[in-house]
């Protein structure tokens, strides 16, 4: 099972889950797919993450892009890939991790913030660059970075809302990393699965409405 670029391009929203239990994840993923979302990231600092990655990739890997987030070391990378991760997301720049992903033909979305970091990530072979935390500078920053670096694919992450998604999109964002906007902690704690699906559908529709 490998990453589907076609599915991601059609709906380039990466749902970020941290600290989720497998039982809850098995309720979330079918609803996530039903909402029309295609790509999900589960962070490496989630308890029992390798078991979770193995189980979810076996159960849903044909329908869903399942990635490992918060990958900070080569050891993290090796463990995530062995457990079935189809793409890799990092919070910081690590040249070895990026190059190893490129060599293995695994999509990698490294985190970067400054223009120099963003350019380094891209030059090392990043599939796209996760601009994190995007909320530090806002949509105008994306536009300014892309003025001289217009070949780079940028995915703002952190502080994206239904209200500002359009501004980031018009600024040139190629996709979005989304945590609480998709996954309301209280809804998950209360097992309010129908409400959670409605929330996820609203986010997906918000992105669809941006398309020409």
Wavefront OBJ file of the C-alpha trace (Angstrom):
o trace
v 0.000 0.000 0.000
v 1.434 3.329 -1.024
v 0.523 6.996 -0.850
v -2.108 8.069 -3.381
v -1.100 11.431 -4.800
v -4.344 11.531 -6.767
v -6.447 11.259 -3.602
v -4.353 13.859 -1.821
v -4.448 16.322 -4.710
v -8.238 16.075 -4.831
v -8.551 16.853 -1.101
v -5.194 18.120 0.246
v -6.179 18.300 3.897
v -4.010 16.384 6.367
v -5.918 15.553 9.537
v -3.527 15.441 12.499
v -4.283 13.097 15.387
v -2.183 13.022 18.551
v -2.717 10.795 21.581
v -5.707 8.993 20.083
v -6.743 5.523 21.253
v -7.100 2.782 18.664
v -10.739 2.118 19.595
v -11.577 5.761 18.948
v -9.559 5.798 15.744
v -11.569 2.871 14.424
v -14.698 4.992 14.909
v -13.122 8.122 13.441
v -11.597 6.775 10.226
v -14.788 5.448 8.546
v -16.467 8.791 9.234
v -13.391 10.643 8.002
v -13.601 8.746 4.729
v -17.360 9.297 4.536
v -16.722 13.036 4.857
v -14.579 12.855 1.715
v -11.222 13.243 3.446
v -8.302 11.187 2.204
v -5.166 11.771 4.262
v -4.496 11.377 7.969
v -1.399 11.817 10.134
v -0.957 10.061 13.471
v 1.911 11.433 15.526
v 4.767 9.309 16.797
v 4.292 10.543 20.379
v 0.907 8.792 20.486
v 0.956 5.876 22.966
v 1.278 2.499 21.221
v 1.798 4.292 17.911
v 3.458 1.425 16.056
v 0.582 -0.945 16.814
v -1.868 1.767 15.763
v -0.036 2.379 12.483
v 0.114 -1.331 11.708
v -3.559 -1.888 12.464
v -4.872 1.148 10.608
v -2.653 0.668 7.568
v -3.793 -2.948 7.256
v -7.458 -2.046 7.725
v -7.667 1.212 5.772
v -4.456 1.629 3.778
v -6.165 0.975 0.449
v -8.711 3.751 1.048
v -6.755 6.278 3.082
v -3.312 7.881 3.041
v -1.996 7.062 6.527
v 1.131 8.860 7.670
v 3.334 9.227 10.713
v 3.823 12.690 12.183
v 6.311 14.162 14.653
v 9.060 12.071 13.051
v 12.243 13.638 14.402
v 14.944 10.994 13.928
v 16.012 8.278 11.521
v 15.004 5.757 14.180
v 11.482 7.212 14.228
v 11.417 7.072 10.444
v 12.515 3.445 10.228
v 9.972 2.376 12.853
v 7.139 4.299 11.186
v 7.837 2.857 7.750
v 8.144 -0.669 9.130
v 4.717 -0.200 10.754
v 3.120 0.786 7.455
v 3.253 4.595 7.319
v 2.665 5.771 3.741
v 4.032 9.281 4.224
v 6.102 11.143 6.788
v 5.612 14.506 8.496
v 8.285 16.184 10.602
v 7.959 19.167 12.961
v 11.515 20.326 12.247
v 14.155 20.103 9.544
v 16.311 17.002 9.477
v 18.241 16.507 6.266
v 18.898 12.818 6.893
v 15.213 12.058 7.429
v 14.190 13.963 4.302
v 16.837 12.397 2.081
v 16.087 8.917 3.389
v 12.408 9.398 2.494
v 13.353 10.604 -0.979
v 15.601 7.571 -1.454
v 12.769 5.268 -0.357
v 10.272 7.137 -2.579
v 8.126 7.976 0.447
v 6.395 11.389 0.430
v 7.777 13.651 3.146
v 6.269 16.876 4.501
v 8.967 18.496 6.675
v 8.174 21.368 8.986
v 9.886 24.698 8.345
v 9.172 28.361 8.982
v 11.803 30.776 7.682
v 12.451 31.226 3.953
v 15.876 29.617 4.378
v 14.400 26.586 6.150
v 11.651 26.275 3.564
v 14.134 26.424 0.690
v 16.453 23.889 2.324
v 13.591 21.441 2.844
v 12.539 21.770 -0.790
v 16.094 21.485 -2.133
v 16.608 18.280 -0.120
v 13.616 16.740 -1.867
v 10.538 17.512 0.247
v 7.252 16.576 -1.423
v 5.839 19.761 0.054
v 6.854 21.918 3.000
v 4.743 22.169 6.132
v 4.865 25.809 7.242
v 4.632 25.517 11.007
v 3.420 27.290 13.011
v 1.547 29.131 10.261
v -0.335 31.170 12.860
v 2.912 32.945 13.763
v 2.738 35.059 10.588
v -0.565 34.409 8.826
v -1.622 34.192 5.165
v 0.393 37.228 4.085
v 3.585 35.399 4.986
v 2.735 32.529 2.623
v 2.198 35.004 -0.199
v 5.483 36.778 0.501
v 7.505 33.556 0.677
v 6.018 32.299 -2.589
v 6.795 35.524 -4.458
v 10.468 34.533 -5.000
v 10.002 30.792 -4.319
v 6.933 30.107 -6.422
v 7.915 26.538 -7.343
v 7.671 25.372 -3.726
v 4.515 23.655 -2.457
v 3.533 25.033 0.974
v 1.125 23.459 3.465
v 0.300 25.847 6.322
v -0.256 24.051 9.617
v -1.295 25.525 12.949
v -4.124 27.977 13.488
v -6.038 27.211 10.290
v -9.755 27.938 10.650
v -12.870 27.962 8.493
v -12.580 31.748 8.557
v -8.978 32.035 7.314
v -8.640 28.979 5.055
v -9.668 30.996 1.992
v -7.054 33.657 2.762
v -4.313 31.031 2.953
v -5.586 29.380 -0.225
v -5.560 32.661 -2.146
v -2.063 33.309 -0.810
v -0.887 30.138 -2.559
v -1.217 27.304 -0.028
v -1.337 23.905 -1.743
v -2.978 22.172 1.225
v -3.498 22.371 4.970
v -2.486 20.520 8.104
v -5.482 20.475 10.461
v -5.785 19.270 14.026
v -8.568 20.543 16.265
v -10.473 21.992 13.310
v -11.207 18.405 12.269
v -10.868 16.506 15.523
v -12.709 18.117 18.415
v -11.292 16.608 21.613
v -14.546 16.918 23.538
v -16.507 15.178 20.792
v -13.992 12.335 20.766
v -14.032 12.041 24.563
v -17.837 11.953 24.535
v -17.957 9.502 21.602
v -20.096 12.013 19.699
v -19.287 10.385 16.380
v -22.162 11.784 14.324
v -21.362 15.316 15.466
v -17.702 14.736 14.662
v -18.554 13.562 11.156
v -20.701 16.648 10.620
v -17.761 18.790 11.713
v -15.397 16.998 9.338
v -17.868 17.330 6.465
v -18.049 21.065 7.131
v -14.274 21.382 6.832
v -14.183 19.339 3.626
v -16.970 21.458 2.150
v -15.133 24.632 3.126
v -12.167 23.485 1.043
v -14.377 22.376 -1.861
v -15.981 25.811 -1.930
v -12.563 27.333 -2.646
v -12.215 25.450 -5.913
v -12.919 27.357 -9.144
l 1 2 3 4 5 6 7 8 9 10 11 12 13 14 15 16 17 18 19 20 21 22 23 24 25 26 27 28 29 30 31 32 33 34 35 36 37 38 39 40 41 42 43 44 45 46 47 48 49 50 51 52 53 54 55 56 57 58 59 60 61 62 63 64 65 66 67 68 69 70 71 72 73 74 75 76 77 78 79 80 81 82 83 84 85 86 87 88 89 90 91 92 93 94 95 96 97 98 99 100 101 102 103 104 105 106 107 108 109 110 111 112 113 114 115 116 117 118 119 120 121 122 123 124 125 126 127 128 129 130 131 132 133 134 135 136 137 138 139 140 141 142 143 144 145 146 147 148 149 150 151 152 153 154 155 156 157 158 159 160 161 162 163 164 165 166 167 168 169 170 171 172 173 174 175 176 177 178 179 180 181 182 183 184 185 186 187 188 189 190 191 192 193 194 195 196 197 198 199 200 201 202 203 204 205 206 207 208 209 210 211 212
